[in-house]
Amino acid sequence: MRILVLGSGAREHAITTALLAEGAGHVITVAPGNAGIAADVETVSLDPTNGPLVAEYAIENGIELVVVGPEAPLIAGVADPLRTRGIPVFGPSGAAAQLEGSKAFAKRIMAEAGVPTGRPLSAGTVEQAVAAIDELGAPYVVKADGLAAGKGVLVTEDRQAAVDHATYWLQHGPVVVEEFLDGEEVSLFFLSDGHDVRALSPAQDHKRLGDGDTGPNTGGMGAYSPLPWLTDRWESEQAFVAEVTELVALPTVRRLEHEGTPFVGLLYCGLIVTEQGVRVIEFNARFGDPETQVVLPRLTTPLSTLLTAAATGQLAGAPEPTFSADVAVTVVLASEGYPENPRTGRVITGVDAANAREGVSVAHAATAVLDGDLVATGGRVLSVVGTGSDFAQARERAYAGLADITLEGAQYRTDIAAKVAR
């Protein structure tokens, strides 16, 4: 199968790795990719947000499936001209991708679909934001309405910090002030063909920069899968997934279908398990990063089968995804200064040594080759993944792989999955 993957991060590297692992002889091209992806498959310099250009490339090269990784191309509507030209694409239309592109849109869909979530108050001015902050009270939750690269959400006890955050993001558009929800967070991915869904295995992301969930929000500093503590409240992981399917995923997908904007692609449900039950924190319109790096290595069903079924409206006849009993942990290696002002251009060494370890793989996120050296080109540089029979082994492998790698000024968390490895 000829597959085009759009994107340049660790998520796209993980998707490519999973497709290659099928051993089905797929011809995979990634646009634009990164240094790690380029070592595995062909990469092309193609703007993933330029829908007409991507469609022309797909037609000229006989592409049979397009997989869209990041949110920006989706919200820019890259999937629309592809579908118009009859090319199967795993990724929602520009209209359906507003589920991620606009917090207000997502909250409206949730309200009309009866999906449980925190109470939202939208604000378009500083005065409205201050009124909403005071009405909902501490802890304060303030979110940029649009895309913010994982940095638009603030949860704080400090009222002035909440007001300042709202004031800053109001320069770029509306903000949403939400009721605070307390509990454990869960990331759960659903493949959707616009009517039916299939769930993958749950994961947990670590958003804060520092150990103990301290410091600023980031795009994600690590993740693990599955979540053994779910069985404290549910009979099994399957029982949890079934509840979220009926309570969240299907009502959302069916509501969008009813509105004439079918959601075809990956519905990322950012959930929180509260004492009152499961609530939705946010939706994303694509595979999450870094959760993809721990979910896909455990997937035993061919990924291409599932993505194609979703892209062609045939999920009802597709197999239920199955997963290995092994567990997975990923730790993100980030540049000095991330997330505010990451230092780029520094040389990275030791990746081959890490990859040579048993149960370790390295997904490249922001890398390039310059004058023969592997260099960092962004904030989150690498995702080091460890797999094993239990979390203690998976963590040991991930951190051993990380210890092989050198990047001046690099930072990473030392406590990813620590609570489940005891």
Summary of the structure (lengths in Angstrom):
residues: 422
radius of gyration: 20.4
end to end distance: 43.0
largest distance: 58.2
contacts: 1596
relative contact order: 0.13
helix: 34%
strand: 29%
